[in-house]
Amino acid sequence: MDHENLLPSGRSLANFRLCSVSGYTTELLDIHAEEPKLHVLFIPGNPGVVSFYKDFVESLYELLGGSVSVTAIGHVSHTKKNWEHGRLFSLQDQIDHKMDFIQHELKNIDAPILLVGHSIGAYISMEMFRRSPEKVIYYVGLYPFLALNSESRKQTTIGKISASPILCAALSSIVAFLGLLPRWASGFIVSNSLGKSWSSTAVEALCSHLLKYHTIRNVLYMAMTEFTRLSEPLDWVFMREKRSQIAFLFGIDDHWGPLQMLEEISKQAPDVALSIEREGHSHAFCCTEVGSLWVAQHVANLIKNQISSAD
C-alpha cells in the first residue's frame, strides 16, 4: 500500500492510500476514529477522484468531533496512474467494485455503515443500500443524479460525445496533451479557466488525475453507461420501505439533480428527508473550500441526528 499525507497543518489527518479491491488498484481517502460510533463510506460522482473531496472529508470528520470514521473510495481507473492498462469500466462495474469493498474491506468493523454519495455516487450508494440493507443504517444523497434530465442541453451534449468512440478518443487525447505540459503550466491554465474559484486542492486533483488519457476515457465510458442505466425507473418501493433511513440534498440550479426530481421523490416516497441548498454552491461543491464546508456541516447534522436517535 502507498500512503501520502494530504493534510495541511492544523487540521485532522486525512490519509491517502492505495488498496486492492476486486483485484483493482483503488484510491482511498480516510480518517479513522479511535472508537467510532459510525463508519461513513463516501462514494464520489463522475469523475470519481477522491482527492477532490479532501476538504469535505476532513471537515466532516472535524465537525463530528472525531467520533465517526470516514472513508472515501475512488472509482476504478479514475486514478493518477494507469493501473488497469486502459481497460474501461461501466457504471455497473463501479457498483460491484464498491460492494466488494464493503464485503471484504469493511466486513470486520463493528460500527454501522452510513453511505453518502455525490451525483452519480448517490445512485451507486442507493444500489449499495439495496444490496446490503443489513450493513447500512442510513443513506445521504448529495446533489443526486438519479434520472436523465431531458431539458438539460449539457446532458444531451455529454450523451452524444460519450456514445461516440471516435469523439471520446479525440477528446481524451486533447486532454492528455495538456497533461504533458509542466505542472506549473497546466495548473496556470486550470486556475485561470475552469478553476478560477476553485480551491488549490481541486486544481491539484484535476491536474494530477484528470489530465490523463485513461482517466478521461473512463469518465466518458462510465457516463455513457450512466445515461443508459438512468433511463430506467427508480426503485420507489425500496425508497418507500427505507424512507426513514434516506435523506437527499438538492441544489437550486442543478441540471444533474433538478428540483423536479425532488418533487417526484416527495410524491413517490413522501417521508424521505429532502433539503435544498440555497447558499449558491454548485453541483461541484467539492471544488471550493466554502462549498465543502457547507455540505460537510449539512451531512454532519444528519449524522448527529442519527447518533442521538440511536442512543
C-alpha positions as CSV (number, residue, x, y, z in Angstrom):
1,M,0.0,0.0,0.0
2,D,1.0,3.5,-0.8
3,H,0.5,6.3,1.8
4,E,0.5,10.0,1.5
5,N,-0.3,12.7,4.0
6,L,-2.8,15.1,2.2
7,L,-3.4,17.3,5.2
8,P,-2.2,20.9,5.7
9,S,-1.1,21.7,9.2
10,G,-3.7,22.4,11.9
11,R,-6.3,20.0,10.5
12,S,-7.1,16.4,11.3
13,L,-5.1,13.8,9.4
14,A,-6.5,12.6,6.1
15,N,-4.7,9.5,4.8
16,F,-4.5,8.8,1.1
17,R,-3.7,5.2,0.3
18,L,-3.9,2.6,-2.4
19,C,-5.8,-0.6,-1.7
20,S,-6.6,-3.7,-3.9
21,V,-10.4,-4.1,-4.3
22,S,-11.7,-6.8,-6.6
23,G,-8.1,-7.1,-7.8
24,Y,-8.1,-3.4,-9.0
25,T,-5.8,-0.7,-7.5
26,T,-8.1,1.7,-5.8
27,E,-7.5,5.1,-4.3
28,L,-8.9,5.7,-0.8
29,L,-9.0,8.8,1.4
30,D,-9.8,8.0,5.0
31,I,-9.7,9.2,8.7
32,H,-10.3,6.6,11.4
33,A,-11.7,7.5,14.8
34,E,-10.4,5.5,17.8
35,E,-13.8,4.3,18.9
36,P,-16.2,5.2,16.0
37,K,-19.9,5.3,16.6
38,L,-20.4,5.0,12.8
39,H,-18.4,4.4,9.7
40,V,-19.2,6.9,6.8
41,L,-18.5,5.5,3.4
42,F,-18.4,8.2,0.8
43,I,-19.0,7.5,-2.9
44,P,-17.9,10.2,-5.4
45,G,-19.5,11.4,-8.6
46,N,-18.0,11.1,-12.0
47,P,-15.1,11.8,-12.2
48,G,-14.6,9.6,-9.2
49,V,-11.4,11.1,-7.9
50,V,-11.3,11.1,-4.1
51,S,-8.7,13.9,-3.9
52,F,-11.4,16.3,-5.0
53,Y,-13.2,15.6,-1.7
54,K,-10.3,16.0,0.7
55,D,-11.6,19.2,2.2
56,F,-15.1,17.7,2.6
57,V,-13.8,14.5,4.3
58,E,-11.6,16.4,6.7
59,S,-14.3,18.9,7.5
60,L,-16.9,16.2,8.1
61,Y,-14.5,14.4,10.5
62,E,-13.8,17.5,12.5
63,L,-17.5,18.6,12.7
64,L,-18.3,15.2,14.2
65,G,-15.6,15.6,16.8
66,G,-13.6,12.6,15.8
67,S,-16.4,10.2,16.8
68,V,-17.0,8.8,13.3
69,S,-14.6,7.2,10.8
70,V,-14.8,8.5,7.3
71,T,-13.7,6.7,4.1
72,A,-13.9,8.0,0.5
73,I,-13.4,5.4,-2.2
74,G,-12.5,6.3,-5.7
75,H,-13.7,4.7,-8.9
76,V,-11.6,2.1,-10.7
77,S,-9.3,3.7,-13.3
78,H,-10.2,7.3,-12.3
79,T,-6.7,7.2,-10.9
80,K,-3.4,9.1,-11.1
81,K,-1.7,6.1,-12.7
82,N,-3.0,3.8,-15.4
83,W,-3.1,0.8,-13.2
84,E,-5.7,-1.1,-15.3
85,H,-3.8,-0.6,-18.6
86,G,-6.6,1.2,-20.5
87,R,-9.5,-1.1,-19.5
88,L,-12.9,0.7,-19.5
89,F,-15.3,0.3,-16.5
90,S,-19.1,0.8,-16.6
91,L,-21.4,2.1,-14.0
92,Q,-22.3,-1.5,-13.1
93,D,-18.6,-2.3,-12.7
94,Q,-18.2,0.6,-10.3
95,I,-21.2,-0.5,-8.3
96,D,-19.8,-4.1,-8.0
97,H,-16.4,-2.6,-7.0
98,K,-18.0,-0.6,-4.1
99,M,-20.0,-3.7,-3.0
100,D,-16.8,-5.7,-2.9
101,F,-15.2,-3.0,-0.7
102,I,-18.0,-3.3,1.8
103,Q,-18.0,-7.1,1.8
104,H,-14.2,-7.5,2.1
105,E,-12.6,-4.4,3.5
106,L,-15.3,-3.4,5.9
107,K,-16.6,-6.8,6.9
108,N,-14.9,-6.9,10.3
109,I,-15.7,-3.4,11.5
110,D,-18.1,-3.2,14.4
111,A,-19.5,0.3,13.7
112,P,-22.6,0.5,11.5
113,I,-22.1,1.9,8.0
114,L,-23.7,5.2,6.7
115,L,-23.5,5.8,3.0
116,V,-23.0,9.2,1.5
117,G,-23.0,9.7,-2.3
118,H,-22.5,12.7,-4.6
119,S,-24.1,13.0,-8.0
120,I,-24.0,9.5,-9.7
121,G,-22.4,8.4,-6.5
122,A,-25.8,8.9,-4.9
123,Y,-27.2,6.4,-7.4
124,I,-24.3,4.0,-6.7
125,S,-24.9,4.4,-2.9
126,M,-28.6,3.7,-3.3
127,E,-27.8,0.5,-5.2
128,M,-25.4,-0.5,-2.4
129,F,-28.1,0.2,0.2
130,R,-30.5,-2.0,-1.8
131,R,-28.0,-4.9,-2.0
132,S,-26.7,-4.6,1.6
133,P,-29.5,-3.3,3.8
134,E,-28.3,-5.3,6.8
135,K,-25.0,-3.4,6.9
136,V,-26.2,0.1,6.1
137,I,-28.2,2.1,8.6
138,Y,-28.6,5.4,6.7
139,Y,-28.1,6.9,3.3
140,V,-27.5,10.5,2.2
141,G,-27.6,11.6,-1.5
142,L,-25.9,14.9,-2.3
143,Y,-26.9,16.8,-5.5
144,P,-28.1,13.3,-6.7
145,F,-28.0,12.2,-10.3
146,L,-30.8,9.6,-10.3
147,A,-32.5,10.1,-13.6
148,L,-32.0,11.7,-17.0
149,N,-33.0,15.3,-17.5
150,S,-34.4,15.7,-21.0
151,E,-34.3,19.5,-20.5
152,S,-30.6,19.6,-20.0
153,R,-28.5,20.6,-23.1
154,K,-25.3,19.7,-21.2
155,Q,-26.6,16.2,-20.6
156,T,-27.6,15.9,-24.2
157,T,-24.2,17.0,-25.4
158,I,-22.3,14.7,-23.0
159,G,-24.5,11.9,-24.0
160,K,-23.7,12.3,-27.7
161,I,-19.9,12.6,-27.1
162,S,-19.8,9.6,-24.7
163,A,-21.7,7.5,-27.2
164,S,-19.1,8.1,-29.9
165,P,-15.8,6.1,-29.5
166,I,-14.1,8.5,-32.0
167,L,-15.1,11.6,-30.2
168,C,-14.1,10.0,-26.8
169,A,-10.7,9.1,-28.1
170,A,-10.2,12.6,-29.6
171,L,-11.3,14.5,-26.5
172,S,-9.2,12.2,-24.3
173,S,-6.1,12.8,-26.5
174,I,-6.6,16.6,-26.3
175,V,-6.9,16.5,-22.5
176,A,-3.9,14.1,-22.2
177,F,-1.8,16.6,-24.3
178,L,-2.5,19.2,-21.7
179,G,-1.3,16.7,-19.1
180,L,2.1,16.6,-20.8
181,L,2.7,20.2,-20.0
182,P,4.8,21.1,-16.9
183,R,2.7,21.1,-13.8
184,W,3.0,24.9,-13.3
185,A,1.7,25.4,-16.9
186,S,-1.3,23.1,-16.6
187,G,-2.0,24.5,-13.1
188,F,-1.9,28.0,-14.5
189,I,-4.3,27.1,-17.3
190,V,-6.8,25.3,-15.0
191,S,-6.6,28.1,-12.3
192,N,-7.3,30.8,-14.9
193,S,-10.1,29.0,-16.8
194,L,-12.1,26.2,-15.2
195,G,-10.8,26.7,-11.7
196,K,-10.9,30.5,-11.1
197,S,-12.9,30.0,-8.0
198,W,-11.6,26.5,-7.2
199,S,-9.6,25.6,-4.2
200,S,-5.9,24.6,-4.6
201,T,-7.0,21.1,-3.6
202,A,-9.4,20.8,-6.6
203,V,-6.9,22.3,-9.0
204,E,-4.2,19.8,-7.9
205,A,-6.7,16.9,-8.2
206,L,-7.6,17.9,-11.7
207,C,-4.0,18.3,-12.9
208,S,-2.8,15.1,-11.3
209,H,-5.7,12.8,-12.2
210,L,-8.0,14.2,-15.0
211,L,-5.3,15.3,-17.5
212,K,-4.7,11.6,-18.3
213,Y,-6.0,9.7,-21.4
214,H,-7.1,6.6,-19.4
215,T,-9.0,8.7,-16.8
216,I,-11.0,10.7,-19.4
217,R,-11.8,7.6,-21.4
218,N,-13.2,6.0,-18.3
219,V,-15.1,9.1,-17.3
220,L,-16.8,9.2,-20.7
221,Y,-17.4,5.5,-20.9
222,M,-18.9,5.5,-17.4
223,A,-21.1,8.5,-18.5
224,M,-22.3,6.5,-21.5
225,T,-23.4,3.6,-19.3
226,E,-25.0,6.1,-16.8
227,F,-27.2,7.5,-19.5
228,T,-28.4,4.0,-20.5
229,R,-29.0,2.9,-16.9
230,L,-30.7,6.0,-15.6
231,S,-33.3,5.8,-18.4
232,E,-34.8,3.1,-16.2
233,P,-37.3,3.9,-13.4
234,L,-36.1,4.2,-9.8
235,D,-37.0,1.5,-7.2
236,W,-39.7,3.5,-5.5
237,V,-40.8,0.5,-3.5
238,F,-37.4,0.2,-1.8
239,M,-37.3,4.0,-1.2
240,R,-40.7,3.9,0.5
241,E,-39.6,0.9,2.6
242,K,-36.4,2.7,3.8
243,R,-37.9,6.3,3.8
244,S,-36.8,6.9,7.5
245,Q,-33.2,6.0,6.6
246,I,-32.9,8.2,3.5
247,A,-32.0,11.9,3.0
248,F,-31.3,14.0,-0.1
249,L,-29.7,17.4,-0.6
250,F,-30.6,19.2,-3.8
251,G,-29.3,22.4,-5.4
252,I,-31.3,25.3,-6.7
253,D,-29.9,25.3,-10.3
254,D,-28.5,21.8,-10.9
255,H,-29.3,20.0,-14.2
256,W,-27.9,16.7,-12.8
257,G,-30.3,16.8,-9.8
258,P,-33.1,19.1,-10.8
259,L,-35.8,20.2,-8.3
260,Q,-38.3,18.2,-10.5
261,M,-36.6,15.1,-9.1
262,L,-37.1,16.4,-5.5
263,E,-40.8,16.9,-6.3
264,E,-41.0,13.4,-7.7
265,I,-39.4,11.9,-4.6
266,S,-41.7,13.8,-2.4
267,K,-44.7,12.3,-4.3
268,Q,-43.4,8.7,-4.5
269,A,-41.8,8.5,-1.1
270,P,-43.4,11.3,1.0
271,D,-41.5,10.8,4.3
272,V,-37.9,10.9,2.8
273,A,-35.9,13.8,4.2
274,L,-35.5,16.4,1.5
275,S,-33.4,19.6,1.7
276,I,-32.5,22.3,-0.7
277,E,-29.1,24.1,-0.6
278,R,-29.8,27.9,-1.1
279,E,-26.3,29.3,-0.4
280,G,-25.2,29.4,-4.0
281,H,-22.8,26.4,-4.1
282,S,-22.7,24.5,-7.3
283,H,-23.1,20.8,-8.1
284,A,-19.3,20.6,-7.9
285,F,-19.4,21.7,-4.2
286,C,-16.1,19.8,-3.5
287,C,-14.1,22.2,-5.8
288,T,-14.4,25.1,-3.3
289,E,-13.4,25.2,0.4
290,V,-16.6,27.0,1.4
291,G,-18.8,24.6,-0.6
292,S,-17.0,21.6,1.0
293,L,-17.5,23.0,4.5
294,W,-21.2,23.9,4.0
295,V,-22.1,20.4,2.7
296,A,-20.0,18.8,5.4
297,Q,-22.0,20.8,8.0
298,H,-25.3,19.6,6.5
299,V,-24.2,15.9,6.4
300,A,-22.7,16.2,10.0
301,N,-26.1,17.5,11.3
302,L,-27.9,14.5,9.7
303,I,-25.4,12.1,11.2
304,K,-25.6,13.7,14.6
305,N,-29.4,13.2,14.5
306,Q,-28.9,9.6,13.6
307,I,-26.5,9.1,16.5
308,S,-28.8,10.8,19.0
309,S,-31.8,8.8,17.9
310,A,-29.8,5.6,18.2
311,D,-28.6,6.4,21.8
